Amino acid sequence: MFLPRLSRPRPAEAWLAASQAVHALPGHEAHHVLIDIEDPVGETDADCAVIAELDAYLREHSETKFVVRTVANTIFPQSTYEDHGAPEFYDVYINKVFPRLKRSPRDWGRYFERMMAYPTPDGPDNLLDKLVRKMKRNIEGGSPFRNIYELPIYNPIKDAEGSPRGGQCLSFLSFKLDKDRRILLSAVYRNHYYTEKLLGNIIGLGRLMQFIADETGATVGPLSILSTHAVVDNGGASQGQLKALHATCAAILAQSPKAAAA
C-alpha cells in the first residue's frame, strides 16, 4: 500500500508532513509518495523559523553542509536572476556560476544547467527558454494551449551509463496552465532524500514557477511532487536528533497564526 496523498498549504508544512509520514514506515522509506503544495512560494514567519531549524541541523550534522538555500539554488538560481534578469542571467549562470559547480566530480546540483543546456547530438539546448517563450506566445495570443509545456531533466544518453550514486534525482517537470492562467507543476523524482533535499527542492521548484509566471504573464498555482522512491535520511545525525528536529518544527508550525486559525 502507498501513503495517502499529502496536501499542505506551503513548503515547510509539506516537508514536515511528508517527512513524518515516511519516517513512520519500516526502513523510513516509501514508494510513490505524492505531495501537493497549494502555495509553493508562500512563506510565513513560522516557515522561516522551520527553515532556520533545518539549516542549523544540516550545518551541524550533514557531510555536505548544504543548507536549504543551497539546494533550492540547484533548481533555480534566484539571486542570479534578480541581479541580471532574463534572458541575460542564462549566460551569467553558464559562464560564471556553473563552472564553479562543475568542479565537483558528481552531477548533483546541476538541475538548472540541465534545463538551459540540455545535452543533444547538436549541442546544448536551452529548453527552459523555449518553454517560457512558447508559453508567453500562447498566452499573448489569447487562447493558450494548456498542456504542452514539458521539461525533461533525465537524459537517457548521458545518464543511463553514469554512476548510480551522485547522479540526478529530479527526472521530469510537467507544467500546465489552468483556465485561470495559473501555472501548475508536476515534478517527478526517481529518488528523494527528505531531510537533506526535500524542503530545498520544494522552494527551488516554487521559485522556478514564479520565474516562468513573471516572464509569461501567468500566476503561480499548486505544485505536486511525486517521489517514486523516498527515504527520510538522518542527515548525518542520530534518529533521536532527527525526531527532535521534527518535534521542534511541528511545535513552531502549530503556534503560527494560520495554524491556530485552521
N, C-alpha and C positions, 0 to 999 in steps of 0.2 A: 504494500500500500504506500502511496505517496502522501506527503503532507498536504493538508488543505491549502488552498491559495491564500497567501498572506497579503492583506491590503492595509496600507498605512498612509497617513496624510503627507509625511515629509521624510527626508532621507534618514535622519537619526533614529526616528521611531521604526522605520522599516529595517534598518540594520540590526537594531536590538531585538525586534520581534523574530526576525529570521535566524539570528544567531542563537537565541534561546531555544527556538523550536528545534533546530538541527542539533544543538548541543545535547538536548534531552534524549536523542536517539542513540541506539547502540553504535559505538565507534565514533560518535559525534559527527556522523556523515549521513548524507541523503542524496537521492537522485531526483531530478525533475522538480526542483524547488522553484515555485513561481511566486514572484514578489511584485506587487503593484504599488507605485508611489504616486499619489494624486498630484502633489506639487513638488516635483523634483528639484526646483530651485528655491523652495521655501526654506526659511531659516529663522528660528526664534532664539531668544537668549538661552533658553534651555538646550536647544540644539547645539549652540556654540559651546555650551558647557560640556555636553557629551563629547563633542569633537576634541575639546581640550583634555578630557579624561583619557580618551583613547590615544591621543598623541603622547601624553605623558607615559602611558603604559608601553607604547611601542618604542619610545625613546629609551626606556629603561630596560626592556626585555628583548626586543627583536634584534636579530642579527644585522639586518639592513639599516635599522633606524629610520625607515621611510615612514613619515607621518601621513596623515590623511591628505593634506595638500599635495604632497609629492605624488601620491597615487592618482589623485584627480588630474594632475597636470600631464600624466601619460596619455590621457584621453583627450583633454583639451587644455592647451597652454594659455590660461586666461590672461595672465599678465602680458604675455607677448601680443595677444590680440588687442588688449586695451592700449598698449603702448604704440602699436603700429597700424591697427585696423586692417580690414580686408580690402583687396587681396594681398597687400604688402606683407602681412605677417607670415604668409606661406613661405616666402623667400627667406625672411629673417629666421624662421624656425629651421628650415632645411640647411641653411648656410652657417648659422651661428649656434643655435640651440642643439640641434640633432648631433653635430659632430662630438659634443661632449658626452651624449648618451651612448654614442657608437663605440666609445672606448670599452664598454662592457662586453665581455665575450658572449653574453646571453642576449636573446631577443626581447626579454621582458622590458616593458616600459617604452615600447616603440609604436603604440597603437595609433597615435596621431600621425606619425610618419607613414604608417601603412595606409591610412586614409588618403593622404595627399601625395603619396609617391608609391602607389600600389605597383608591385613588380609585374611587368608584362613582357612578352617577347620583343616588343618595340621600345622598351624602356619604361621608366616610372610614369604613372598616370595619376593625375590629381582627381580622384573620384569624388572627393568631398566637394571640391569647387564645381564639378559638373553637376552634382546633385543640387547644390544651392542654386546654381544658375537655372537649372530645369524647373525647380520648384518656384522660383521667383517669376520666371517667364510664364508659367502656367497660372499663378495667382494673378499676375497683372493682366492676363488675358481674359479674366472674368469667369471662366468655367474650368477651374483647375482639375486635372486628374488627381485622384486622392490616394492611389495605391501603387505608385511606380517609382518609389524612392528607396532603393536598396543599396547597402554599403557593405561589401564583404571585407573582412579582416583576414581571415584564414586564406592562405594561398596554397593550393594543392601542389604546385610545382616546388615552391620554396620550403614549405613547412612539413610535407609528408615524410621526408627523409631526415628531418632535423632531430636534434636531441629531444628525448621525451621529457627532459627537465629544463626549465628556464625558457620554454617557448611561449607563444601567445596562448592566453586563456580565453580572451574575448574572440569569438568566431564570426559573428554576423550582426549587423544592425539593419532593422527594417523600420523606415519612417512612414507614417501615414498622415494625411490631412483629414480631419473630420469636417462635418458640414459647417461648423463654426470657424473653420480655418485654424484650428488648434493642431499643433504637431504632436502626434503620438509616436512613441518609440518602443519597439520591442528589441531587446538585446539578448543574444544567446551566448552563454559561456560554456565551454567544454569542461572546464574545471574552475572551482571558485574557492578561494581561501577567505573565510568570512571575517576573521579577526584582523588580518593584516591588509585586506584588499577591499572588502565589500563596500564599506562606507565611502571610501575614496572613489570607488568605481561609480557609485550612485551619483555622487556630487559631480564627478567629471562628465558623466553622461548628461546630467541636467544642464551643465554649462554648455555642452555641445548643442543640446536642443535650443538653449537660449540664443546661441550664436546663429543657428540656422533661422530661428524665428526673427531675430533682428535684421538679418540680411535679406529676408524674403517678404517681410510684412505679415508674417503669421504670428501666432502666440504659442506659448508653451502649454501643452496638455500633459496627460499622465505618462509615466514611464513604467514599462513592465520588463522585468528581468527573469530569464529562465536560466537557472543554474542546473545544467544537465548532471553535474556532479558537484556537490557542495560538502565542504568539511570545515568545521569550526576549529581551526588551529589555535594553539595556545600562545602563538606569537613569541615563543621563547620563554614563557613563564610557566608556572605550575597550574594545574587545574583549579586549585584553590584560589590563586590570584586571578584567574580568568573569571571564575564565578563572582569574585568580589567586584571585578570591573563591571560585570553585567548588573549586579545588585546596585552599585553606585549610580550607574546610568539610568536604571529603572526608577530610582528614587528621584533623580533630577527631573526626569520627564513627568513623573507623577505629580510633582509640585508645580509644574508650569501652568499658567492661567488657562491655556487652551485645554489641557488635560482635565483641569478642575471643572471647566465649563461643560466638557463632554460627559 
